[in-house]
């Protein structure tokens, strides 16, 4: 994401934290990130670092889990493209930019 944002100021990302059950601390880490609204904590979590305990009560992570389940998303990363298509799995920046551009054109044509 960071590489794409550096290259293209017309592409943005909304991050919805979707902790997978296979990662035991992911739920608690997701809540900590949401409570602090911190990209720094997000980066630390991705790097496998220990995060502080959540400092608030929030349903945002639970709402994200319900949303993902309703959309049939079962893993991460997953992207919802401009045309509404869901793209599972990692893609490198160059390929992802092309996919986003093509999706945007389809969305505009609708």
C-alpha positions, 0 to 999 in steps of 0.5 A: 500500500505504501508504495502505491500511495507514494506512486499514485496520489489518486489511489487511497486505501481504507483499512478494515482490520480483520483478525484471523482466528489462526493468529491468537493475538490478532484480535487484541492487536486489532482492537489496540490499533483501532483504539489508538487510531495508529498506523504506527501500531498497525506497522508494528503488528504487521512486523510481529511486534508486541502491542499494548493492550487496547485502551478503549471499548469498541465494536469496530473489530467485531463489525469488521469481522461480520462485514468480512463474513457477509462478503465471503472474505475468509483471509487476508489480505483482501481488497474490495475494488472500485467496481465492488469485486473482491481481490484476495491475496497479495499482489505486488504494487505494479500489478495492483495498480493495473488491477485498480485502474481496470476496476475503476474503469469498469466502475465508471462505465456502470 
